[in-house]
Amino acid sequence: MSTIAERSTVPNLIRNVVANIHPDTHTFLIHKVKDEWVEITYRETLDKADAISAWFLDIGIMKGDRLALIIENGPDYVYYDQALQQVGAVNTSIYPTLSESEIEYILNDSGAKTILVGNPFLLRKIVKIANNCPALTRIIPAFEDFEKHTEKVNLNAGVIGFKELIAEGKNLVENYKSAINAAREAILPSDLSCLIYTSGTTGIPKGVMLTHHNLTENTRASLEQILILEKTDTFLSFLPLSHIFERTGTYHICLFAGCAIAFAQSLELLAKNMAEIKPTIMCCVPRLLERIHDKAMKNGTSAGGAKTKIFLWALEIGRKYRHIAEEGKKPGFILSSQHKIAEKLVFSKIKEKTGGRLKFLISGGGALPKNIGEFFGDLGIKVLEGFGLTETSPVMAVTEIDRVIYGTVGRIIPRIEVAIQNVDTKHMYTIQTHNNFNVNYQSEEGEIIVRGHCVMKGYWNKPEETATVIDPDGWFHTGDIGRFYKGNLQITDRLKNMLVNAYGKNVYPTPVENTYLKSPKIEQLFLVGDKREYITAIVVPSREHLQETFNLDDKFFEKPDLFIDDKEIVDWIAQDIKRLSNELAKFERIKNFKVKRNPFSMDEGEITPTMKAKRKVIEKKYAGVIDEMYLQETEAD
């Protein structure tokens, strides 16, 4: 692993790699062009970044200016980011899935001067709103033949293709070389590196201000906790770089440790890309792991007979082998022999679909159901779960490679403090650090608060909102409920999500929802019950399972009725609801539910880009359906 000056900045990371880890001719980025994977060296990356920086300086970009990106993951994102970082500008990444009005708000709130645009669909969005954004002076399409989308539109901002920009910049580099170097050296760790607008389940987005120190120190501390990364590792990147999890978990970690980054073509082609690239490490979200689990279970059990028996036997052997390993013991000769057979007959075939070289997966962006983590552990694939928020750069805790406690998000990273605070009295139950870690420690439950290098500078242009989440003692209040369990941090739910039923019982939706999501029949589940006598839910069935079981065609999902009333389908889902309810306390169990025909979506404003449900939006939109679930029970009484 690289050694880096403690007071560092983002643009110095790549220069440390070429100075201390790899020659500049070594591969840094990998992407697919037509049918071929193309490798890009550190030298090529730095040359393009310098050309773009020269162009920035030539048009008058100054330290602190905000420069926006709305583009899919790929080398262009890296070139543009490295270029703006080294002249002291601020990366303002925008989720490609956001609506035109949301994009317009972010561009105006940040005062972004330029925007890099990834594809024609996104450019059409930008063209519609550009004249409503007075600070925007340049639109930069990163694709060919963009003129047909802009030539007939009277735009206040200038338009220049990214390739043309780089070509112009190359002619300017010699004149600006010393100015670029001076700008880079003038950046302080306390300077702003990026603005990331929180998706937010309520209210308008807030721009989270993260400094160079926030990002580099958070990456350094995370790597100190995950000690097995090597300069020969290859990450496969598919989560959006507009989100802090992928930015830190893949991009910055690779910049720090000298690992290569391969960019997946799309989510639809991810499985194919995994087989081709054979990554050693990947950041992922729980839903992807759930889908891999569901597919593996379906493939392993659908054939029936001997094949199913062998598959289930292998999983049981994997479970026994994992338990012994986690206890620090050595498996006996018989179990070791059985495990080798299970590996050859079952596990290796599942691993082949991931490329066969995975050392571990890093899961973030949401709670990983305990049974999913255990399933991958049984296969011999470790899943390191992490926890944090955009406001915490993001990592606060991450699983140690040699100590996986399923259902927790790992040990506190070095040089920060994490406390559990009573929600009502504000009494501090405990303050934990990396150094006072105790494998047997268990705390009471409360709000998770954090203090240290990971905490943001504040919300852009919002001092009052900043003061509500960062108290006078420097503690950032996460709004998450949790506790310490076996020394690790364990998340219960979001404070705002907590349901209090009519009898005063607290119900945290996430663990209850995750219990029901164990069913392969259920794709999404939204729990209802605040100030109500019992719990109900809106259930979205797995389209694949539904179609196979009831022989349905695609037209079934195009019907205007938002909810499915077919008794046979409802009873089919009710079987699993009833079975899984036995794992919950009586006041947590679903009493009535409605089956939604299609998933909650970002386009409908029902979920955030990180797949979190917008509780107020959903409850308001489906108020009639929700009331009906309680009315049905009243009528039955």
C-alpha positions as CSV (number, residue, x, y, z in Angstrom):
1,M,0.0,0.0,0.0
2,S,1.2,3.5,-0.8
3,T,2.6,5.9,1.8
4,I,1.2,9.4,1.4
5,A,1.9,12.6,3.2
6,E,-0.7,13.0,6.0
7,R,-1.8,16.4,4.8
8,S,-2.8,15.5,1.3
9,T,-5.2,16.5,-1.5
10,V,-7.1,14.5,-4.1
11,P,-4.9,15.5,-7.1
12,N,-1.8,14.4,-5.2
13,L,-3.0,10.8,-4.9
14,I,-2.4,9.9,-8.6
15,R,1.0,11.6,-8.5
16,N,1.9,9.5,-5.5
17,V,1.1,6.3,-7.4
18,V,3.4,7.2,-10.3
19,A,6.1,8.3,-7.9
20,N,6.0,5.4,-5.5
21,I,3.8,2.5,-6.8
22,H,3.7,2.1,-10.6
23,P,5.5,3.6,-13.5
24,D,3.3,6.0,-15.5
25,T,3.1,3.4,-18.3
26,H,1.1,1.1,-16.0
27,T,-2.6,0.5,-16.6
28,F,-4.9,2.6,-14.5
29,L,-8.3,2.6,-16.3
30,I,-10.0,-0.1,-18.4
31,H,-13.2,0.4,-20.5
32,K,-14.9,-1.2,-23.4
33,V,-14.8,0.4,-26.8
34,K,-17.1,-1.4,-29.2
35,D,-16.2,-5.1,-28.6
36,E,-12.7,-4.6,-27.1
37,W,-11.5,-3.8,-23.6
38,V,-9.1,-0.9,-23.8
39,E,-6.4,-0.1,-21.2
40,I,-5.5,3.5,-20.3
41,T,-2.2,4.3,-18.5
42,Y,-1.5,6.8,-15.7
43,R,0.4,8.9,-18.2
44,E,-2.5,9.1,-20.6
45,T,-4.8,10.1,-17.7
46,L,-2.4,12.8,-16.5
47,D,-1.9,14.2,-20.0
48,K,-5.6,14.5,-20.6
49,A,-6.2,16.0,-17.2
50,D,-3.5,18.6,-17.8
51,A,-5.0,19.5,-21.2
52,I,-8.5,20.0,-19.6
53,S,-6.9,22.0,-16.8
54,A,-5.2,24.3,-19.3
55,W,-8.5,24.9,-21.0
56,F,-10.2,25.6,-17.7
57,L,-7.6,28.2,-16.8
58,D,-7.8,29.7,-20.3
59,I,-11.6,30.4,-20.0
60,G,-11.0,31.9,-16.5
61,I,-11.9,29.1,-14.1
62,M,-10.6,29.9,-10.7
63,K,-10.0,28.1,-7.4
64,G,-13.4,27.4,-5.7
65,D,-15.5,27.5,-8.9
66,R,-18.0,24.7,-9.1
67,L,-17.9,22.6,-12.2
68,A,-20.7,20.1,-12.8
69,L,-20.8,16.5,-14.3
70,I,-23.8,14.5,-15.3
71,I,-22.3,11.5,-16.9
72,E,-22.1,7.7,-16.5
73,N,-18.9,6.1,-15.0
74,G,-16.0,6.0,-17.4
75,P,-12.6,7.5,-18.2
76,D,-14.1,10.8,-19.1
77,Y,-15.3,11.3,-15.6
78,V,-11.8,10.7,-14.2
79,Y,-10.1,13.0,-16.7
80,Y,-12.5,15.8,-15.9
81,D,-12.4,15.3,-12.2
82,Q,-8.6,15.1,-12.1
83,A,-8.4,18.3,-14.2
84,L,-10.8,20.4,-12.1
85,Q,-9.3,19.1,-8.8
86,Q,-5.8,20.2,-9.6
87,V,-6.8,23.8,-10.4
88,G,-8.8,24.0,-7.1
89,A,-12.3,23.8,-8.6
90,V,-15.1,21.9,-7.0
91,N,-16.6,18.7,-8.4
92,T,-20.4,19.0,-8.5
93,S,-21.7,15.6,-9.7
94,I,-25.3,15.2,-10.5
95,Y,-27.3,11.9,-10.6
96,P,-28.2,11.2,-14.3
97,T,-31.6,9.9,-13.0
98,L,-32.7,13.3,-11.6
99,S,-35.5,15.3,-13.2
100,E,-35.0,18.5,-15.1
101,S,-36.3,20.6,-12.2
102,E,-33.9,18.9,-9.8
103,I,-30.9,19.4,-12.1
104,E,-31.8,23.0,-12.6
105,Y,-32.0,23.5,-8.8
106,I,-28.6,22.0,-8.3
107,L,-26.9,24.0,-11.1
108,N,-28.4,27.2,-9.7
109,D,-27.8,26.5,-6.0
110,S,-24.1,25.5,-6.7
111,G,-23.6,28.2,-9.3
112,A,-21.9,25.7,-11.6
113,K,-20.0,27.3,-14.5
114,T,-19.6,24.3,-16.7
115,I,-21.2,20.9,-17.1
116,L,-19.9,17.7,-18.7
117,V,-22.8,15.8,-20.2
118,G,-22.7,12.0,-20.9
119,N,-25.3,11.1,-23.6
120,P,-28.0,12.6,-25.9
121,F,-30.8,11.9,-23.4
122,L,-29.0,13.9,-20.7
123,L,-28.1,16.7,-23.1
124,R,-31.7,17.1,-24.1
125,K,-32.5,17.7,-20.3
126,I,-29.7,20.2,-20.0
127,V,-30.7,22.1,-23.2
128,K,-34.2,22.6,-21.8
129,I,-33.0,24.2,-18.6
130,A,-29.7,25.8,-19.5
131,N,-31.1,29.3,-20.0
132,N,-32.6,29.2,-16.5
133,C,-29.1,28.8,-15.1
134,P,-27.4,32.2,-15.4
135,A,-24.0,31.0,-14.0
136,L,-23.7,28.2,-16.6
137,T,-21.2,29.4,-19.3
138,R,-20.2,26.1,-21.0
139,I,-22.0,22.9,-21.9
140,I,-19.6,20.0,-22.8
141,P,-21.1,17.0,-24.4
142,A,-18.9,13.9,-24.1
143,F,-20.2,12.1,-27.2
144,E,-20.2,12.4,-31.0
145,D,-22.8,14.2,-33.2
146,F,-24.1,16.3,-30.3
147,E,-24.7,19.3,-32.6
148,K,-28.1,18.1,-33.7
149,H,-29.3,18.6,-30.1
150,T,-28.0,22.1,-29.7
151,E,-27.6,23.9,-33.1
152,K,-31.3,24.9,-33.4
153,V,-31.5,26.1,-29.8
154,N,-30.6,29.6,-28.7
155,L,-28.4,28.9,-25.7
156,N,-26.8,31.5,-23.5
157,A,-24.0,29.0,-22.6
158,G,-21.4,28.0,-25.1
159,V,-21.2,24.4,-26.3
160,I,-18.0,22.6,-27.0
161,G,-17.5,18.8,-27.5
162,F,-15.2,17.1,-24.9
163,K,-12.8,15.8,-27.6
164,E,-12.5,19.3,-29.1
165,L,-11.9,20.7,-25.6
166,I,-9.1,18.3,-25.0
167,A,-7.6,19.0,-28.4
168,E,-7.7,22.7,-27.6
169,G,-6.2,22.1,-24.2
170,K,-3.3,20.2,-25.5
171,N,-2.3,23.2,-27.5
172,L,-2.5,25.3,-24.4
173,V,-0.6,23.0,-21.9
174,E,2.8,24.5,-22.5
175,N,1.6,28.0,-21.7
176,Y,-0.3,26.9,-18.6
177,K,2.0,24.1,-17.2
178,S,3.5,26.3,-14.5
179,A,0.1,27.8,-13.6
180,I,-1.4,24.3,-13.3
181,N,1.4,23.2,-11.0
182,A,1.1,26.4,-8.9
183,A,-2.7,25.9,-8.6
184,R,-2.3,22.3,-7.5
185,E,0.4,23.3,-4.9
186,A,-1.9,26.1,-3.6
187,I,-4.7,23.7,-2.6
188,L,-5.1,23.2,1.1
189,P,-6.5,20.1,2.7
190,S,-9.2,22.3,4.2
191,D,-10.3,23.5,0.7
192,L,-13.5,22.2,-0.8
193,S,-13.1,19.2,-3.2
194,C,-16.6,18.4,-4.0
195,L,-20.3,19.2,-3.5
196,I,-22.5,16.2,-3.4
197,Y,-26.3,16.8,-3.3
198,T,-28.1,14.5,-1.0
199,S,-31.0,12.7,-2.6
200,G,-33.0,13.1,0.5
201,T,-36.2,11.2,1.3
202,T,-37.8,14.5,2.3
203,G,-37.3,18.1,1.3
204,I,-35.1,19.7,-1.4
205,P,-31.5,18.4,-2.0
206,K,-28.7,19.9,0.2
207,G,-25.2,20.3,-1.1
208,V,-22.8,18.4,1.2
209,M,-19.4,20.2,1.3
210,L,-16.5,17.7,1.5
211,T,-12.9,18.9,1.7
212,H,-9.7,17.3,0.4
213,H,-8.9,16.3,3.9
214,N,-12.3,14.7,4.4
215,L,-11.8,12.5,1.3
216,T,-8.1,11.6,1.6
217,E,-8.2,10.9,5.3
218,N,-11.4,8.9,5.1
219,T,-9.8,6.8,2.3
220,R,-6.6,6.4,4.3
221,A,-8.4,5.3,7.5
222,S,-10.6,2.8,5.5
223,L,-7.5,1.2,3.9
224,E,-5.9,0.9,7.4
225,Q,-8.9,-1.2,8.3
226,I,-8.9,-3.3,5.1
227,L,-5.3,-4.4,5.0
228,I,-5.4,-6.9,2.1
229,L,-5.6,-4.6,-0.9
230,E,-2.7,-4.9,-3.3
231,K,-1.5,-2.8,-6.2
232,T,-2.3,-5.7,-8.5
233,D,-6.0,-5.6,-7.6
234,T,-8.7,-4.7,-10.2
235,F,-12.0,-3.1,-9.2
236,L,-15.0,-3.3,-11.4
237,S,-17.0,-0.1,-11.1
238,F,-20.7,0.1,-11.8
239,L,-22.3,2.1,-9.0
240,P,-22.5,5.8,-9.9
241,L,-19.5,8.0,-9.2
242,S,-22.0,10.8,-8.5
243,H,-22.5,9.0,-5.2
244,I,-19.9,9.2,-2.5
245,F,-19.8,5.4,-1.8
246,E,-18.4,4.6,-5.2
247,R,-16.3,7.7,-5.3
248,T,-14.5,6.7,-2.1
249,G,-14.9,2.9,-2.2
250,T,-13.6,2.5,-5.7
251,Y,-12.1,5.6,-7.3
252,H,-10.3,7.1,-4.3
253,I,-9.2,3.8,-2.9
254,C,-7.7,2.9,-6.3
255,L,-6.0,6.3,-6.5
256,F,-4.5,5.7,-3.0
257,A,-3.5,2.0,-3.4
258,G,-2.5,1.8,-7.1
259,C,-5.3,-0.6,-8.1
260,A,-6.8,-0.6,-11.6
261,I,-10.4,0.4,-12.3
262,A,-12.5,-1.3,-15.0
263,F,-15.8,0.4,-15.8
264,A,-18.8,-1.8,-16.4
265,Q,-20.8,-1.0,-19.6
266,S,-24.2,-1.0,-17.8
267,L,-26.1,-2.8,-15.0
268,E,-27.7,-5.0,-17.6
269,L,-24.2,-6.1,-18.9
270,L,-22.7,-6.4,-15.4
271,A,-22.7,-10.2,-15.3
272,K,-21.0,-10.4,-18.7
273,N,-18.5,-7.8,-17.7
274,M,-17.6,-9.6,-14.5
275,A,-16.9,-12.8,-16.4
276,E,-14.7,-10.8,-18.9
277,I,-12.8,-8.6,-16.5
278,K,-12.5,-11.1,-13.6
279,P,-12.3,-8.4,-10.9
280,T,-10.7,-9.1,-7.5
281,I,-12.8,-6.5,-5.7
282,M,-16.2,-4.7,-6.2
283,C,-18.3,-2.2,-4.4
284,C,-22.0,-3.2,-4.6
285,V,-25.4,-2.6,-3.0
286,P,-27.4,-5.1,-1.0
287,R,-30.0,-5.5,-3.8
288,L,-27.4,-6.8,-6.2
289,L,-26.3,-9.4,-3.7
290,E,-29.9,-10.4,-3.0
291,R,-30.5,-10.9,-6.8
292,I,-27.3,-13.1,-7.1
293,H,-28.5,-15.1,-4.0
294,D,-32.0,-15.5,-5.5
295,K,-30.7,-16.6,-8.9
296,A,-28.2,-19.1,-7.3
297,M,-30.9,-20.6,-5.1
298,K,-33.3,-20.9,-8.0
299,N,-30.8,-22.5,-10.3
300,G,-29.6,-24.8,-7.5
301,T,-33.0,-26.0,-6.5
302,S,-35.2,-25.9,-9.6
303,A,-33.9,-29.1,-11.1
304,G,-35.0,-31.2,-8.2
305,G,-33.7,-34.7,-7.4
306,A,-30.0,-35.4,-6.9
307,K,-28.9,-31.9,-8.2
308,T,-31.0,-30.1,-5.6
309,K,-29.8,-32.5,-2.8
310,I,-26.1,-31.9,-3.8
311,F,-26.7,-28.1,-3.9
312,L,-28.3,-28.0,-0.4
313,W,-25.8,-30.4,1.0
314,A,-23.0,-28.1,-0.3
315,L,-24.5,-25.0,1.4
316,E,-24.8,-26.9,4.7
317,I,-21.1,-28.0,4.4
318,G,-20.2,-24.4,3.6
319,R,-22.1,-23.1,6.7
320,K,-20.4,-25.6,9.0
321,Y,-17.0,-24.8,7.5
322,R,-17.6,-21.0,7.9
323,H,-18.7,-21.3,11.5
324,I,-15.6,-23.2,12.5
325,A,-13.3,-20.7,10.6
326,E,-15.1,-17.8,12.3
327,E,-14.5,-19.4,15.7
328,G,-10.7,-19.4,14.9
329,K,-10.6,-23.2,14.7
330,K,-9.3,-25.5,12.1
331,P,-11.8,-27.8,10.4
332,G,-11.2,-31.5,10.7
333,F,-10.2,-33.9,7.9
334,I,-13.7,-35.1,7.1
335,L,-15.2,-31.6,6.9
336,S,-12.2,-30.3,4.9
337,S,-12.6,-33.1,2.4
338,Q,-16.4,-32.5,2.1
339,H,-15.7,-28.8,1.6
340,K,-13.3,-29.5,-1.3
341,I,-16.1,-31.6,-2.9
342,A,-18.7,-28.8,-2.3
343,E,-16.3,-26.3,-3.8
344,K,-15.7,-28.3,-6.9
345,L,-19.4,-29.3,-7.5
346,V,-21.2,-26.1,-6.4
347,F,-19.2,-23.1,-5.1
348,S,-16.8,-22.9,-8.0
349,K,-19.6,-22.8,-10.5
350,I,-21.2,-19.8,-8.8
351,K,-17.9,-18.0,-8.4
352,E,-17.1,-18.5,-12.1
353,K,-20.1,-16.2,-12.8
354,T,-18.3,-13.4,-10.9
355,G,-15.0,-14.0,-12.8
356,G,-13.6,-16.5,-10.3
357,R,-11.1,-14.1,-8.7
358,L,-13.1,-12.1,-6.2
359,K,-11.2,-11.6,-2.9
360,F,-14.2,-9.8,-1.3
361,L,-17.1,-7.6,-2.0
362,I,-17.8,-4.2,-0.3
363,S,-21.5,-3.7,0.4
364,G,-22.9,-0.2,1.2
365,G,-25.7,2.2,0.5
366,G,-28.2,0.2,2.6
367,A,-28.6,-2.6,5.1
368,L,-27.4,-6.0,4.0
369,P,-29.8,-8.7,5.2
370,K,-28.0,-11.1,7.6
371,N,-29.0,-14.2,5.6
372,I,-27.5,-12.8,2.4
373,G,-24.2,-12.1,4.0
374,E,-24.2,-15.6,5.5
375,F,-25.0,-17.1,2.1
376,F,-21.9,-15.5,0.4
377,G,-19.8,-16.5,3.5
378,D,-21.0,-20.1,3.0
379,L,-19.7,-19.9,-0.6
380,G,-16.4,-18.6,0.6
381,I,-16.9,-15.1,-0.7
382,K,-16.5,-12.5,2.0
383,V,-18.8,-9.5,2.0
384,L,-17.4,-6.5,3.9
385,E,-20.3,-4.3,4.9
386,G,-19.6,-0.6,5.5
387,F,-21.6,2.3,7.0
388,G,-21.7,6.0,6.5
389,L,-23.5,8.9,4.9
390,T,-22.6,11.5,2.3
391,E,-22.0,13.9,5.2
392,T,-19.4,11.5,6.6
393,S,-17.2,11.2,3.5
394,P,-18.8,8.5,3.8
395,V,-17.1,5.7,5.8
396,M,-17.6,5.5,9.6
397,A,-17.3,1.8,10.0
398,V,-16.3,-1.2,7.9
399,T,-16.0,-4.9,8.4
400,E,-12.5,-6.3,9.1
401,I,-11.5,-9.0,6.7
402,D,-10.7,-11.5,9.4
403,R,-13.7,-10.8,11.6
404,V,-17.1,-10.8,9.9
405,I,-20.1,-10.4,12.2
406,Y,-23.1,-10.8,10.0
407,G,-25.9,-8.2,10.6
408,T,-23.3,-5.5,11.7
409,V,-21.4,-2.9,9.7
410,G,-18.0,-3.5,11.2
411,R,-15.5,-1.8,13.4
412,I,-15.1,2.0,13.7
413,I,-12.4,3.3,11.4
414,P,-9.3,5.0,12.9
415,R,-9.2,8.5,14.2
416,I,-12.9,9.2,14.6
417,E,-15.4,8.9,17.5
418,V,-18.8,7.3,17.2
419,A,-21.3,7.6,20.1
420,I,-24.7,6.2,20.8
421,Q,-27.1,8.9,22.2
422,N,-30.5,8.5,23.9
423,V,-33.0,10.0,21.4
424,D,-35.1,11.6,24.1
425,T,-32.7,12.6,27.0
426,K,-29.6,13.1,24.8
427,H,-27.6,11.0,27.4
428,M,-24.5,9.5,25.9
429,Y,-24.6,5.7,26.3
430,T,-21.1,5.2,25.0
431,I,-18.3,6.7,22.9
432,Q,-16.4,4.2,20.8
433,T,-13.2,4.5,18.8
434,H,-11.0,2.2,16.7
435,N,-8.6,1.9,19.6
436,N,-11.0,1.1,22.4
437,F,-12.5,-1.8,20.4
438,N,-13.7,-4.8,22.5
439,V,-14.9,-7.9,20.7
440,N,-17.4,-8.5,23.6
441,Y,-18.8,-5.0,23.9
442,Q,-22.5,-4.4,23.6
443,S,-24.3,-1.1,24.1
444,E,-27.9,0.2,24.4
445,E,-29.7,1.4,21.3
446,G,-29.9,5.1,20.4
447,E,-29.0,7.6,17.7
448,I,-25.6,7.2,16.1
449,I,-23.5,10.4,16.2
450,V,-19.9,10.9,15.0
451,R,-17.1,13.3,15.4
452,G,-13.7,13.5,13.5
453,H,-12.0,13.8,10.2
454,C,-14.9,12.3,8.2
455,V,-17.5,15.0,9.1
456,M,-18.4,17.4,6.3
457,K,-17.7,21.1,6.3
458,G,-21.4,21.7,6.2
459,Y,-24.3,22.2,3.8
460,W,-23.7,24.6,0.9
461,N,-25.4,28.0,1.5
462,K,-27.4,26.4,4.4
463,P,-25.9,27.5,7.8
464,E,-29.1,26.8,9.7
465,E,-29.5,23.3,8.3
466,T,-25.8,22.7,9.1
467,A,-26.3,23.8,12.7
468,T,-29.2,21.4,13.2
469,V,-27.0,18.3,12.4
470,I,-23.6,19.4,13.7
471,D,-23.8,20.4,17.4
472,P,-21.5,22.9,19.1
473,D,-19.3,20.1,20.3
474,G,-18.7,19.0,16.7
475,W,-20.9,15.9,16.8
476,F,-22.7,15.1,13.5
477,H,-26.1,13.6,14.2
478,T,-26.7,10.9,11.6
479,G,-30.4,10.3,12.2
480,D,-29.7,6.6,12.2
481,I,-30.6,4.4,15.1
482,G,-28.2,1.7,16.2
483,R,-26.0,0.1,18.9
484,F,-22.7,-1.7,19.3
485,Y,-22.9,-5.5,19.2
486,K,-19.8,-7.7,19.7
487,G,-17.7,-4.5,19.3
488,N,-19.1,-3.8,15.9
489,L,-21.6,-1.1,14.9
490,Q,-25.1,-2.4,14.2
491,I,-27.7,-0.3,12.4
492,T,-31.4,-0.6,13.4
493,D,-33.1,2.0,11.2
494,R,-33.4,5.7,10.3
495,L,-34.8,7.8,13.1
496,K,-37.3,9.4,10.7
497,N,-38.5,6.0,9.5
498,M,-39.5,4.8,13.0
499,L,-43.1,3.8,13.2
500,V,-44.9,4.2,16.6
501,N,-48.1,2.2,16.7
502,A,-51.3,3.2,18.4
503,Y,-50.1,1.4,21.6
504,G,-46.8,3.2,21.7
505,K,-44.7,0.3,20.4
506,N,-41.7,1.3,18.3
507,V,-41.3,-0.5,15.0
508,Y,-38.2,0.0,12.9
509,P,-39.2,-0.8,9.3
510,T,-35.8,-1.8,7.8
511,P,-35.2,-5.0,9.8
512,V,-38.9,-6.0,9.5
513,E,-38.9,-5.3,5.7
514,N,-35.6,-7.3,5.4
515,T,-37.3,-10.3,7.1
516,Y,-40.1,-10.4,4.5
517,L,-37.6,-9.7,1.7
518,K,-36.1,-13.2,2.4
519,S,-39.0,-14.4,0.2
520,P,-38.0,-14.9,-3.4
521,K,-41.5,-13.9,-4.3
522,I,-41.1,-10.3,-3.0
523,E,-39.1,-7.7,-4.8
524,Q,-39.9,-4.6,-2.7
525,L,-41.9,-4.0,0.5
526,F,-43.0,-0.8,2.1
527,L,-44.2,-1.0,5.7
528,V,-47.0,1.2,7.1
529,G,-48.3,1.5,10.7
530,D,-47.4,4.8,12.3
531,K,-50.1,5.7,14.8
532,R,-52.1,2.7,13.6
533,E,-53.2,-0.3,15.6
534,Y,-51.2,-2.8,13.5
535,I,-48.8,-3.1,10.6
536,T,-49.7,-3.3,6.9
537,A,-47.6,-3.2,3.8
538,I,-47.5,-2.5,0.1
539,V,-45.8,-5.5,-1.5
540,V,-44.2,-5.5,-5.0
541,P,-43.8,-9.1,-6.2
542,S,-40.8,-10.4,-8.1
543,R,-41.8,-10.0,-11.7
544,E,-39.8,-13.0,-12.8
545,H,-41.2,-15.4,-10.2
546,L,-44.7,-14.1,-10.8
547,Q,-44.5,-14.6,-14.6
548,E,-43.1,-18.1,-14.2
549,T,-45.6,-19.2,-11.6
550,F,-48.7,-17.9,-13.2
551,N,-47.6,-17.9,-16.9
552,L,-48.1,-14.2,-17.3
553,D,-47.0,-12.1,-20.3
554,D,-45.7,-8.6,-20.2
555,K,-49.1,-7.1,-20.9
556,F,-50.2,-8.1,-17.4
557,F,-47.8,-5.4,-16.1
558,E,-49.0,-2.8,-18.5
559,K,-52.6,-2.8,-17.1
560,P,-53.8,0.5,-15.8
561,D,-54.7,-0.9,-12.3
562,L,-51.8,-0.1,-10.0
563,F,-52.6,-3.0,-7.7
564,I,-53.2,-6.7,-8.3
565,D,-56.5,-8.1,-6.8
566,D,-56.2,-11.6,-8.2
567,K,-56.9,-13.8,-5.2
568,E,-54.6,-16.6,-6.4
569,I,-51.6,-14.2,-6.6
570,V,-52.5,-12.6,-3.3
571,D,-52.7,-16.0,-1.6
572,W,-49.4,-17.0,-3.2
573,I,-47.6,-14.1,-1.6
574,A,-49.6,-14.5,1.7
575,Q,-48.0,-17.9,2.2
576,D,-44.6,-16.4,2.6
577,I,-45.8,-13.4,4.6
578,K,-47.4,-15.8,7.1
579,R,-44.3,-18.1,7.2
580,L,-41.8,-15.2,7.7
581,S,-44.0,-13.5,10.3
582,N,-43.1,-16.2,12.7
583,E,-39.6,-14.6,12.9
584,L,-41.0,-11.3,14.2
585,A,-42.7,-10.0,17.4
586,K,-46.5,-9.9,17.1
587,F,-46.7,-6.1,16.9
588,E,-44.2,-6.2,14.0
589,R,-46.1,-8.6,11.8
590,I,-48.0,-7.6,8.7
591,K,-51.7,-8.0,9.1
592,N,-52.9,-6.8,5.7
593,F,-51.1,-6.0,2.5
594,K,-51.7,-4.8,-1.0
595,V,-49.9,-6.1,-4.1
596,K,-48.5,-3.4,-6.3
597,R,-48.2,-4.3,-10.0
598,N,-44.9,-2.5,-10.7
599,P,-42.0,-1.5,-8.5
600,F,-41.6,1.9,-6.8
601,S,-39.5,4.0,-9.1
602,M,-37.3,7.1,-9.3
603,D,-39.3,8.4,-12.3
604,E,-42.4,8.5,-10.1
605,G,-40.5,10.2,-7.3
606,E,-41.1,7.3,-5.0
607,I,-37.5,6.3,-4.3
608,T,-34.1,8.1,-4.2
609,P,-31.2,7.4,-6.5
610,T,-29.8,5.2,-3.7
611,M,-33.0,3.2,-3.7
612,K,-34.4,4.5,-0.4
613,A,-38.1,4.8,-0.1
614,K,-39.5,8.4,0.1
615,R,-41.9,7.6,3.0
616,K,-43.9,10.8,2.9
617,V,-44.3,10.7,-0.9
618,I,-45.4,7.0,-0.9
619,E,-47.8,7.4,2.1
620,K,-49.4,10.5,0.4
621,K,-49.6,9.0,-3.1
622,Y,-51.2,5.7,-1.9
623,A,-53.2,7.1,1.1
624,G,-56.5,5.7,-0.3
625,V,-55.0,2.2,-0.6
626,I,-53.4,2.4,2.8
627,D,-56.7,3.5,4.4
628,E,-58.5,0.6,2.6
629,M,-56.2,-1.9,4.4
630,Y,-57.3,-0.6,7.7
631,L,-61.0,-0.3,6.7
632,Q,-61.0,-3.9,5.6
633,E,-60.0,-5.0,9.0
634,T,-62.6,-2.8,10.7
635,E,-65.3,-4.2,8.5
636,A,-64.2,-7.7,9.2
637,D,-64.4,-7.0,12.9
